[in-house]
Amino acid sequence: MILRKVVIEKIEGVFRRYGFDPIDTPSIELFEVLAGKYGEEAENKLMWRFRDPWGDREYALRYDLTVPLARYIAMHRDTPMPFKRYHIAPVWRHEEPQRGRYREFYQCDVDIVGSPYPEADAEIIMVVDTVYKELGIKGVKILVNDRRILRGVFEEELRIEEPLRVYRAIDKLDKIGVDGVRRELGALGMGEEAINKIIDIISLKAPVDQAVRELTARYGSNKHVVEGARHLEEISSIVGSKDLVFDMSLVRGLDYYTGPIFEAIVEGIRIGSIGGGGRYDSLIELFTGIRTPATGFSIGLDRVIEVGLELGVLKRDKKTYTEVYVVMLDRSNEVSSYSLEIIRTLRSAGIPTSWDLLRRAHQKQREHARKLSIPLVLYIGKQEVERKTVTTYHVESGERAEIGRENVVDHVKRLLKR
């Protein structure tokens, strides 16, 4: 839990540095609010739904943080635009728990509402790229595509009548492989020739500028392909990162995406994406009737932690926030009173300090501090009371010293490198 808190604090710090402000939304929503926003599979298989036992209304646990944001904007129409928000909270999926898949997990969302321009999409990519870098996670690639490109190629060039079903099949590529996608497409009634064309098309993966050239060369007469490609080109120009890669197989399974779509992966680690998002210019309109552009990204906190642990850049070695543990060498009134004065002084100075509440012998107190890996132990007995001192023991260095009461705070801060 402490590791999760540490990671959240780092992520939140980056979000704030980029000018995003927090909001929160309920964990439970009316199902009618969420219905029709995610797609058939999500709403019929992955969403936790239940009927109110004291009424007839149907509810659902929060599936993501994006649709609740859309409802929030609909309820606060006087929100100044662009609205830059972040939201860190749990969501729920009806999954079979396994590595990288959870029934309850945290999402760290960052969104911009009100801007239709590539600058907003670029800002989203830059903030999440900074998060991954500051967490020390190397090898992150941010894959991009655009729903307009998919529309132009699959719906208009290939004339696929039910594209969402095809997109959902392609979206499983990372899980089931090319042969699995072939089987999924075949199950949709598609012929071998059409399947081969789709497999060939989704094999395009290249730096954005190169992909734009290839797309415009092949589909230069298609308005939607050109619009999507140019939008991605502008995003890439602003971001200026070699870690931004165009991937034609990236479709993002949620139905509400309308423009650029993003996904973050870590090369060499098979856990799936560690974040994803895109532009959803029509979602808020479902609530307000007014077209409101928006774009965002969701970082999968639990997957990020799992990847960080595997890479060795995150560790679970911190067992407590306590930095100082006060050991009372006896339980006389004088020692107890003096110890509590020292404890209050340290806490008032902002130093996390704890002491024994079980009236244990000093050997047991020391053992407890050791088990929690507390870095600094203070010993107080009759000698320290008489001299108005404390004896400090710094675990890492082995340094032991007797310090005057008036210098305790400064000495402790030095040892803790504050």
Contacts in CASP RR format, 6 or more apart in sequence:
PFRMAT RR
TARGET T0000
AUTHOR 0000-0000-0000
METHOD contacts of the structure
MODEL  1
MILRKVVIEKIEGVFRRYGFDPIDTPSIELFEVLAGKYGEEAENKLMWRF
RDPWGDREYALRYDLTVPLARYIAMHRDTPMPFKRYHIAPVWRHEEPQRG
RYREFYQCDVDIVGSPYPEADAEIIMVVDTVYKELGIKGVKILVNDRRIL
RGVFEEELRIEEPLRVYRAIDKLDKIGVDGVRRELGALGMGEEAINKIID
IISLKAPVDQAVRELTARYGSNKHVVEGARHLEEISSIVGSKDLVFDMSL
VRGLDYYTGPIFEAIVEGIRIGSIGGGGRYDSLIELFTGIRTPATGFSIG
LDRVIEVGLELGVLKRDKKTYTEVYVVMLDRSNEVSSYSLEIIRTLRSAG
IPTSWDLLRRAHQKQREHARKLSIPLVLYIGKQEVERKTVTTYHVESGER
AEIGRENVVDHVKRLLKR
2 318 0 8 1.000
2 319 0 8 1.000
2 320 0 8 1.000
2 321 0 8 1.000
3 305 0 8 1.000
3 314 0 8 1.000
3 315 0 8 1.000
3 316 0 8 1.000
3 318 0 8 1.000
4 106 0 8 1.000
4 301 0 8 1.000
4 305 0 8 1.000
6 318 0 8 1.000
7 135 0 8 1.000
7 301 0 8 1.000
7 304 0 8 1.000
7 305 0 8 1.000
7 314 0 8 1.000
8 88 0 8 1.000
8 106 0 8 1.000
8 108 0 8 1.000
8 301 0 8 1.000
10 131 0 8 1.000
10 134 0 8 1.000
10 135 0 8 1.000
11 88 0 8 1.000
11 108 0 8 1.000
11 131 0 8 1.000
11 135 0 8 1.000
11 299 0 8 1.000
11 301 0 8 1.000
12 22 0 8 1.000
12 86 0 8 1.000
12 88 0 8 1.000
14 127 0 8 1.000
14 130 0 8 1.000
14 131 0 8 1.000
14 134 0 8 1.000
15 86 0 8 1.000
15 108 0 8 1.000
15 110 0 8 1.000
15 127 0 8 1.000
15 131 0 8 1.000
16 86 0 8 1.000
17 130 0 8 1.000
18 84 0 8 1.000
18 110 0 8 1.000
18 123 0 8 1.000
18 126 0 8 1.000
18 127 0 8 1.000
18 130 0 8 1.000
19 84 0 8 1.000
20 84 0 8 1.000
20 85 0 8 1.000
20 86 0 8 1.000
20 110 0 8 1.000
20 127 0 8 1.000
21 84 0 8 1.000
21 85 0 8 1.000
21 86 0 8 1.000
22 85 0 8 1.000
22 86 0 8 1.000
22 87 0 8 1.000
22 88 0 8 1.000
23 69 0 8 1.000
23 72 0 8 1.000
23 85 0 8 1.000
23 86 0 8 1.000
23 87 0 8 1.000
24 87 0 8 1.000
24 89 0 8 1.000
25 62 0 8 1.000
25 65 0 8 1.000
25 68 0 8 1.000
25 69 0 8 1.000
25 71 0 8 1.000
25 72 0 8 1.000
25 87 0 8 1.000
25 89 0 8 1.000
26 62 0 8 1.000
26 68 0 8 1.000
27 61 0 8 1.000
27 62 0 8 1.000
27 89 0 8 1.000
27 90 0 8 1.000
28 59 0 8 1.000
28 60 0 8 1.000
28 61 0 8 1.000
28 62 0 8 1.000
29 59 0 8 1.000
29 60 0 8 1.000
29 61 0 8 1.000
29 62 0 8 1.000
29 67 0 8 1.000
29 68 0 8 1.000
29 71 0 8 1.000
30 57 0 8 1.000
30 58 0 8 1.000
30 59 0 8 1.000
30 60 0 8 1.000
31 47 0 8 1.000
31 49 0 8 1.000
31 58 0 8 1.000
31 59 0 8 1.000
31 60 0 8 1.000
32 58 0 8 1.000
33 67 0 8 1.000
33 71 0 8 1.000
34 43 0 8 1.000
34 47 0 8 1.000
34 60 0 8 1.000
34 63 0 8 1.000
34 67 0 8 1.000
35 43 0 8 1.000
36 43 0 8 1.000
36 255 0 8 1.000
37 67 0 8 1.000
37 254 0 8 1.000
37 255 0 8 1.000
37 256 0 8 1.000
37 283 0 8 1.000
37 286 0 8 1.000
38 47 0 8 1.000
38 63 0 8 1.000
38 64 0 8 1.000
38 67 0 8 1.000
38 254 0 8 1.000
38 255 0 8 1.000
38 256 0 8 1.000
39 164 0 8 1.000
39 253 0 8 1.000
39 254 0 8 1.000
39 255 0 8 1.000
41 168 0 8 1.000
42 63 0 8 1.000
42 254 0 8 1.000
45 94 0 8 1.000
46 63 0 8 1.000
46 93 0 8 1.000
46 94 0 8 1.000
46 95 0 8 1.000
47 60 0 8 1.000
47 61 0 8 1.000
47 63 0 8 1.000
47 93 0 8 1.000
47 94 0 8 1.000
48 60 0 8 1.000
48 61 0 8 1.000
48 92 0 8 1.000
48 93 0 8 1.000
48 94 0 8 1.000
49 58 0 8 1.000
49 59 0 8 1.000
49 60 0 8 1.000
50 58 0 8 1.000
50 59 0 8 1.000
50 60 0 8 1.000
51 57 0 8 1.000
51 58 0 8 1.000
51 59 0 8 1.000
52 58 0 8 1.000
52 59 0 8 1.000
61 91 0 8 1.000
61 92 0 8 1.000
62 68 0 8 1.000
62 89 0 8 1.000
62 90 0 8 1.000
62 91 0 8 1.000
62 92 0 8 1.000
63 91 0 8 1.000
63 92 0 8 1.000
63 93 0 8 1.000
64 91 0 8 1.000
64 107 0 8 1.000
64 109 0 8 1.000
64 254 0 8 1.000
64 298 0 8 1.000
65 87 0 8 1.000
65 89 0 8 1.000
65 91 0 8 1.000
65 107 0 8 1.000
65 109 0 8 1.000
65 298 0 8 1.000
66 109 0 8 1.000
66 111 0 8 1.000
66 256 0 8 1.000
66 280 0 8 1.000
66 283 0 8 1.000
66 296 0 8 1.000
66 298 0 8 1.000
67 256 0 8 1.000
67 283 0 8 1.000
68 87 0 8 1.000
69 85 0 8 1.000
69 87 0 8 1.000
69 109 0 8 1.000
69 111 0 8 1.000
69 113 0 8 1.000
69 294 0 8 1.000
70 280 0 8 1.000
70 283 0 8 1.000
70 284 0 8 1.000
70 286 0 8 1.000
70 287 0 8 1.000
70 294 0 8 1.000
71 287 0 8 1.000
73 79 0 8 1.000
73 83 0 8 1.000
73 113 0 8 1.000
73 284 0 8 1.000
73 287 0 8 1.000
73 288 0 8 1.000
73 292 0 8 1.000
73 294 0 8 1.000
74 284 0 8 1.000
74 287 0 8 1.000
74 288 0 8 1.000
77 288 0 8 1.000
79 113 0 8 1.000
81 113 0 8 1.000
81 114 0 8 1.000
81 115 0 8 1.000
82 112 0 8 1.000
82 113 0 8 1.000
82 114 0 8 1.000
82 115 0 8 1.000
82 120 0 8 1.000
83 111 0 8 1.000
83 112 0 8 1.000
83 113 0 8 1.000
83 114 0 8 1.000
84 110 0 8 1.000
84 111 0 8 1.000
84 112 0 8 1.000
85 110 0 8 1.000
85 111 0 8 1.000
85 113 0 8 1.000
86 108 0 8 1.000
86 109 0 8 1.000
86 110 0 8 1.000
86 111 0 8 1.000
87 107 0 8 1.000
87 108 0 8 1.000
87 109 0 8 1.000
87 111 0 8 1.000
88 106 0 8 1.000
88 107 0 8 1.000
88 108 0 8 1.000
88 109 0 8 1.000
88 301 0 8 1.000
89 106 0 8 1.000
89 107 0 8 1.000
90 104 0 8 1.000
90 105 0 8 1.000
90 106 0 8 1.000
90 107 0 8 1.000
91 104 0 8 1.000
91 105 0 8 1.000
91 106 0 8 1.000
91 107 0 8 1.000
92 103 0 8 1.000
92 104 0 8 1.000
93 101 0 8 1.000
93 102 0 8 1.000
93 103 0 8 1.000
93 105 0 8 1.000
94 103 0 8 1.000
95 101 0 8 1.000
95 102 0 8 1.000
95 103 0 8 1.000
97 103 0 8 1.000
99 271 0 8 1.000
99 306 0 8 1.000
100 271 0 8 1.000
100 272 0 8 1.000
100 302 0 8 1.000
100 303 0 8 1.000
100 306 0 8 1.000
102 302 0 8 1.000
105 300 0 8 1.000
105 301 0 8 1.000
105 302 0 8 1.000
105 303 0 8 1.000
106 300 0 8 1.000
106 301 0 8 1.000
106 302 0 8 1.000
107 298 0 8 1.000
107 299 0 8 1.000
107 300 0 8 1.000
107 301 0 8 1.000
108 131 0 8 1.000
108 298 0 8 1.000
108 299 0 8 1.000
108 300 0 8 1.000
108 301 0 8 1.000
109 296 0 8 1.000
109 297 0 8 1.000
109 298 0 8 1.000
109 299 0 8 1.000
110 124 0 8 1.000
110 127 0 8 1.000
110 128 0 8 1.000
110 296 0 8 1.000
110 297 0 8 1.000
110 299 0 8 1.000
111 124 0 8 1.000
111 294 0 8 1.000
111 295 0 8 1.000
111 296 0 8 1.000
111 297 0 8 1.000
112 120 0 8 1.000
112 123 0 8 1.000
112 124 0 8 1.000
112 294 0 8 1.000
112 295 0 8 1.000
112 296 0 8 1.000
113 284 0 8 1.000
113 292 0 8 1.000
113 293 0 8 1.000
113 294 0 8 1.000
114 120 0 8 1.000
114 292 0 8 1.000
114 293 0 8 1.000
114 294 0 8 1.000
115 293 0 8 1.000
115 295 0 8 1.000
116 281 0 8 1.000
116 293 0 8 1.000
118 231 0 8 1.000
118 234 0 8 1.000
118 235 0 8 1.000
118 238 0 8 1.000
118 260 0 8 1.000
119 238 0 8 1.000
120 293 0 8 1.000
120 295 0 8 1.000
121 231 0 8 1.000
121 235 0 8 1.000
121 260 0 8 1.000
121 278 0 8 1.000
121 279 0 8 1.000
121 295 0 8 1.000
122 234 0 8 1.000
122 235 0 8 1.000
122 238 0 8 1.000
122 239 0 8 1.000
124 262 0 8 1.000
124 278 0 8 1.000
124 295 0 8 1.000
124 296 0 8 1.000
124 297 0 8 1.000
125 142 0 8 1.000
125 144 0 8 1.000
125 235 0 8 1.000
125 239 0 8 1.000
125 241 0 8 1.000
125 244 0 8 1.000
125 262 0 8 1.000
125 297 0 8 1.000
126 238 0 8 1.000
126 239 0 8 1.000
127 297 0 8 1.000
128 142 0 8 1.000
128 264 0 8 1.000
128 275 0 8 1.000
128 297 0 8 1.000
128 299 0 8 1.000
129 140 0 8 1.000
129 142 0 8 1.000
129 239 0 8 1.000
129 241 0 8 1.000
129 243 0 8 1.000
131 299 0 8 1.000
132 140 0 8 1.000
132 264 0 8 1.000
132 274 0 8 1.000
132 304 0 8 1.000
133 140 0 8 1.000
135 304 0 8 1.000
135 308 0 8 1.000
135 313 0 8 1.000
135 314 0 8 1.000
136 308 0 8 1.000
136 311 0 8 1.000
136 313 0 8 1.000
137 266 0 8 1.000
137 274 0 8 1.000
137 304 0 8 1.000
137 307 0 8 1.000
137 308 0 8 1.000
137 311 0 8 1.000
137 313 0 8 1.000
138 311 0 8 1.000
138 313 0 8 1.000
139 243 0 8 1.000
139 266 0 8 1.000
139 267 0 8 1.000
139 268 0 8 1.000
140 243 0 8 1.000
140 264 0 8 1.000
140 265 0 8 1.000
140 266 0 8 1.000
140 267 0 8 1.000
140 274 0 8 1.000
141 243 0 8 1.000
141 244 0 8 1.000
141 245 0 8 1.000
141 264 0 8 1.000
141 265 0 8 1.000
141 266 0 8 1.000
141 267 0 8 1.000
142 241 0 8 1.000
142 243 0 8 1.000
142 244 0 8 1.000
142 245 0 8 1.000
142 262 0 8 1.000
142 263 0 8 1.000
142 264 0 8 1.000
143 245 0 8 1.000
143 246 0 8 1.000
143 247 0 8 1.000
143 250 0 8 1.000
143 262 0 8 1.000
143 263 0 8 1.000
143 264 0 8 1.000
143 265 0 8 1.000
144 208 0 8 1.000
144 232 0 8 1.000
144 235 0 8 1.000
144 236 0 8 1.000
144 244 0 8 1.000
144 245 0 8 1.000
144 246 0 8 1.000
144 247 0 8 1.000
144 250 0 8 1.000
144 260 0 8 1.000
144 261 0 8 1.000
144 262 0 8 1.000
144 263 0 8 1.000
145 232 0 8 1.000
145 246 0 8 1.000
145 247 0 8 1.000
145 248 0 8 1.000
145 250 0 8 1.000
145 251 0 8 1.000
145 260 0 8 1.000
145 261 0 8 1.000
146 228 0 8 1.000
146 229 0 8 1.000
146 231 0 8 1.000
146 232 0 8 1.000
146 259 0 8 1.000
146 260 0 8 1.000
146 261 0 8 1.000
147 257 0 8 1.000
147 258 0 8 1.000
147 259 0 8 1.000
147 260 0 8 1.000
147 261 0 8 1.000
147 279 0 8 1.000
148 224 0 8 1.000
148 225 0 8 1.000
148 227 0 8 1.000
148 228 0 8 1.000
148 231 0 8 1.000
148 258 0 8 1.000
148 259 0 8 1.000
149 215 0 8 1.000
149 224 0 8 1.000
149 225 0 8 1.000
149 228 0 8 1.000
149 229 0 8 1.000
149 248 0 8 1.000
150 163 0 8 1.000
150 167 0 8 1.000
150 251 0 8 1.000
151 163 0 8 1.000
151 224 0 8 1.000
152 219 0 8 1.000
152 222 0 8 1.000
152 224 0 8 1.000
152 225 0 8 1.000
153 201 0 8 1.000
153 219 0 8 1.000
153 222 0 8 1.000
153 225 0 8 1.000
154 160 0 8 1.000
154 163 0 8 1.000
154 166 0 8 1.000
154 167 0 8 1.000
154 198 0 8 1.000
154 201 0 8 1.000
155 163 0 8 1.000
156 222 0 8 1.000
156 224 0 8 1.000
157 219 0 8 1.000
157 222 0 8 1.000
158 194 0 8 1.000
158 197 0 8 1.000
158 198 0 8 1.000
158 201 0 8 1.000
160 166 0 8 1.000
160 194 0 8 1.000
162 188 0 8 1.000
164 255 0 8 1.000
165 188 0 8 1.000
166 185 0 8 1.000
166 188 0 8 1.000
166 190 0 8 1.000
166 198 0 8 1.000
167 251 0 8 1.000
167 253 0 8 1.000
168 251 0 8 1.000
168 253 0 8 1.000
169 181 0 8 1.000
169 184 0 8 1.000
169 185 0 8 1.000
169 188 0 8 1.000
170 181 0 8 1.000
170 198 0 8 1.000
170 202 0 8 1.000
170 249 0 8 1.000
170 251 0 8 1.000
171 251 0 8 1.000
171 252 0 8 1.000
171 253 0 8 1.000
172 180 0 8 1.000
172 181 0 8 1.000
172 184 0 8 1.000
173 181 0 8 1.000
173 202 0 8 1.000
173 249 0 8 1.000
174 272 0 8 1.000
174 273 0 8 1.000
176 183 0 8 1.000
176 184 0 8 1.000
178 199 0 8 1.000
181 199 0 8 1.000
182 195 0 8 1.000
182 199 0 8 1.000
185 194 0 8 1.000
185 195 0 8 1.000
185 198 0 8 1.000
186 195 0 8 1.000
190 198 0 8 1.000
201 248 0 8 1.000
202 248 0 8 1.000
202 249 0 8 1.000
203 248 0 8 1.000
203 249 0 8 1.000
204 211 0 8 1.000
204 214 0 8 1.000
204 215 0 8 1.000
204 246 0 8 1.000
204 247 0 8 1.000
204 248 0 8 1.000
205 211 0 8 1.000
205 245 0 8 1.000
205 246 0 8 1.000
205 247 0 8 1.000
205 248 0 8 1.000
205 249 0 8 1.000
206 214 0 8 1.000
206 245 0 8 1.000
206 246 0 8 1.000
207 242 0 8 1.000
207 244 0 8 1.000
207 245 0 8 1.000
207 246 0 8 1.000
208 232 0 8 1.000
208 233 0 8 1.000
208 235 0 8 1.000
208 236 0 8 1.000
208 244 0 8 1.000
208 245 0 8 1.000
208 246 0 8 1.000
209 233 0 8 1.000
209 236 0 8 1.000
210 246 0 8 1.000
211 229 0 8 1.000
211 232 0 8 1.000
211 246 0 8 1.000
211 248 0 8 1.000
212 229 0 8 1.000
212 230 0 8 1.000
212 232 0 8 1.000
212 233 0 8 1.000
212 246 0 8 1.000
215 225 0 8 1.000
215 229 0 8 1.000
216 225 0 8 1.000
216 226 0 8 1.000
216 229 0 8 1.000
219 225 0 8 1.000
219 226 0 8 1.000
220 226 0 8 1.000
228 259 0 8 1.000
228 260 0 8 1.000
231 259 0 8 1.000
231 260 0 8 1.000
232 246 0 8 1.000
232 260 0 8 1.000
235 244 0 8 1.000
235 260 0 8 1.000
236 244 0 8 1.000
247 263 0 8 1.000
250 261 0 8 1.000
250 263 0 8 1.000
251 261 0 8 1.000
252 261 0 8 1.000
252 263 0 8 1.000
252 276 0 8 1.000
252 277 0 8 1.000
252 278 0 8 1.000
256 280 0 8 1.000
256 282 0 8 1.000
256 283 0 8 1.000
257 277 0 8 1.000
257 278 0 8 1.000
257 279 0 8 1.000
257 280 0 8 1.000
258 279 0 8 1.000
258 280 0 8 1.000
258 281 0 8 1.000
258 282 0 8 1.000
259 278 0 8 1.000
259 279 0 8 1.000
259 281 0 8 1.000
260 278 0 8 1.000
260 279 0 8 1.000
260 295 0 8 1.000
261 276 0 8 1.000
261 277 0 8 1.000
261 278 0 8 1.000
261 279 0 8 1.000
262 276 0 8 1.000
262 277 0 8 1.000
262 278 0 8 1.000
262 297 0 8 1.000
263 273 0 8 1.000
263 275 0 8 1.000
263 276 0 8 1.000
263 277 0 8 1.000
264 273 0 8 1.000
264 274 0 8 1.000
264 275 0 8 1.000
264 276 0 8 1.000
264 299 0 8 1.000
265 272 0 8 1.000
265 273 0 8 1.000
265 274 0 8 1.000
266 274 0 8 1.000
266 307 0 8 1.000
266 311 0 8 1.000
269 307 0 8 1.000
269 310 0 8 1.000
269 311 0 8 1.000
271 303 0 8 1.000
271 306 0 8 1.000
271 307 0 8 1.000
272 303 0 8 1.000
273 303 0 8 1.000
274 299 0 8 1.000
274 300 0 8 1.000
274 303 0 8 1.000
274 304 0 8 1.000
274 307 0 8 1.000
275 297 0 8 1.000
275 298 0 8 1.000
275 299 0 8 1.000
275 300 0 8 1.000
275 303 0 8 1.000
276 297 0 8 1.000
276 298 0 8 1.000
276 299 0 8 1.000
277 296 0 8 1.000
277 297 0 8 1.000
277 298 0 8 1.000
278 295 0 8 1.000
278 296 0 8 1.000
278 297 0 8 1.000
279 293 0 8 1.000
279 294 0 8 1.000
279 295 0 8 1.000
279 296 0 8 1.000
280 294 0 8 1.000
280 295 0 8 1.000
280 296 0 8 1.000
281 291 0 8 1.000
281 292 0 8 1.000
281 293 0 8 1.000
281 294 0 8 1.000
282 291 0 8 1.000
283 294 0 8 1.000
284 290 0 8 1.000
284 292 0 8 1.000
284 294 0 8 1.000
285 291 0 8 1.000
285 292 0 8 1.000
305 314 0 8 1.000
308 314 0 8 1.000
309 315 0 8 1.000
309 316 0 8 1.000
317 373 0 8 1.000
318 373 0 8 1.000
319 371 0 8 1.000
319 372 0 8 1.000
319 373 0 8 1.000
320 354 0 8 1.000
320 372 0 8 1.000
320 373 0 8 1.000
320 374 0 8 1.000
321 352 0 8 1.000
322 352 0 8 1.000
322 353 0 8 1.000
322 354 0 8 1.000
322 372 0 8 1.000
322 374 0 8 1.000
323 351 0 8 1.000
323 352 0 8 1.000
323 353 0 8 1.000
323 374 0 8 1.000
323 375 0 8 1.000
323 376 0 8 1.000
323 416 0 8 1.000
324 346 0 8 1.000
324 351 0 8 1.000
324 352 0 8 1.000
324 353 0 8 1.000
324 354 0 8 1.000
324 374 0 8 1.000
324 376 0 8 1.000
324 377 0 8 1.000
324 378 0 8 1.000
324 412 0 8 1.000
324 416 0 8 1.000
325 353 0 8 1.000
325 354 0 8 1.000
325 355 0 8 1.000
325 365 0 8 1.000
325 368 0 8 1.000
325 369 0 8 1.000
325 372 0 8 1.000
325 374 0 8 1.000
325 376 0 8 1.000
325 377 0 8 1.000
325 378 0 8 1.000
326 339 0 8 1.000
326 342 0 8 1.000
326 343 0 8 1.000
326 353 0 8 1.000
326 354 0 8 1.000
326 355 0 8 1.000
326 377 0 8 1.000
326 378 0 8 1.000
326 380 0 8 1.000
327 355 0 8 1.000
327 356 0 8 1.000
327 362 0 8 1.000
327 365 0 8 1.000
327 366 0 8 1.000
327 369 0 8 1.000
327 377 0 8 1.000
327 378 0 8 1.000
327 379 0 8 1.000
327 380 0 8 1.000
328 335 0 8 1.000
328 336 0 8 1.000
328 339 0 8 1.000
328 355 0 8 1.000
328 356 0 8 1.000
328 362 0 8 1.000
328 365 0 8 1.000
328 380 0 8 1.000
328 381 0 8 1.000
329 335 0 8 1.000
329 362 0 8 1.000
329 379 0 8 1.000
329 380 0 8 1.000
329 381 0 8 1.000
329 382 0 8 1.000
330 362 0 8 1.000
330 381 0 8 1.000
330 382 0 8 1.000
331 359 0 8 1.000
332 382 0 8 1.000
334 382 0 8 1.000
334 385 0 8 1.000
335 380 0 8 1.000
335 381 0 8 1.000
335 382 0 8 1.000
335 385 0 8 1.000
338 380 0 8 1.000
338 384 0 8 1.000
338 385 0 8 1.000
339 355 0 8 1.000
339 380 0 8 1.000
340 355 0 8 1.000
342 378 0 8 1.000
342 380 0 8 1.000
342 390 0 8 1.000
342 405 0 8 1.000
342 408 0 8 1.000
343 353 0 8 1.000
343 355 0 8 1.000
345 408 0 8 1.000
345 409 0 8 1.000
346 353 0 8 1.000
346 408 0 8 1.000
346 409 0 8 1.000
346 412 0 8 1.000
347 353 0 8 1.000
349 409 0 8 1.000
349 412 0 8 1.000
349 413 0 8 1.000
351 409 0 8 1.000
351 412 0 8 1.000
351 413 0 8 1.000
351 416 0 8 1.000
351 418 0 8 1.000
354 374 0 8 1.000
356 364 0 8 1.000
356 365 0 8 1.000
356 368 0 8 1.000
358 364 0 8 1.000
360 368 0 8 1.000
362 379 0 8 1.000
366 377 0 8 1.000
369 377 0 8 1.000
370 395 0 8 1.000
373 395 0 8 1.000
374 395 0 8 1.000
375 394 0 8 1.000
375 395 0 8 1.000
375 396 0 8 1.000
375 415 0 8 1.000
375 416 0 8 1.000
376 392 0 8 1.000
376 393 0 8 1.000
376 394 0 8 1.000
376 395 0 8 1.000
376 412 0 8 1.000
376 415 0 8 1.000
376 416 0 8 1.000
377 392 0 8 1.000
377 393 0 8 1.000
377 395 0 8 1.000
378 390 0 8 1.000
378 391 0 8 1.000
378 392 0 8 1.000
378 393 0 8 1.000
378 408 0 8 1.000
378 412 0 8 1.000
379 390 0 8 1.000
379 391 0 8 1.000
379 392 0 8 1.000
379 393 0 8 1.000
380 390 0 8 1.000
380 391 0 8 1.000
383 389 0 8 1.000
384 390 0 8 1.000
384 391 0 8 1.000
384 402 0 8 1.000
387 402 0 8 1.000
387 404 0 8 1.000
388 404 0 8 1.000
388 405 0 8 1.000
389 402 0 8 1.000
389 403 0 8 1.000
389 404 0 8 1.000
389 405 0 8 1.000
390 402 0 8 1.000
390 403 0 8 1.000
390 404 0 8 1.000
390 405 0 8 1.000
390 408 0 8 1.000
391 400 0 8 1.000
391 401 0 8 1.000
391 402 0 8 1.000
391 403 0 8 1.000
392 399 0 8 1.000
392 400 0 8 1.000
392 401 0 8 1.000
392 402 0 8 1.000
392 403 0 8 1.000
392 411 0 8 1.000
392 412 0 8 1.000
392 415 0 8 1.000
393 399 0 8 1.000
393 400 0 8 1.000
394 400 0 8 1.000
394 415 0 8 1.000
399 415 0 8 1.000
401 411 0 8 1.000
403 411 0 8 1.000
END
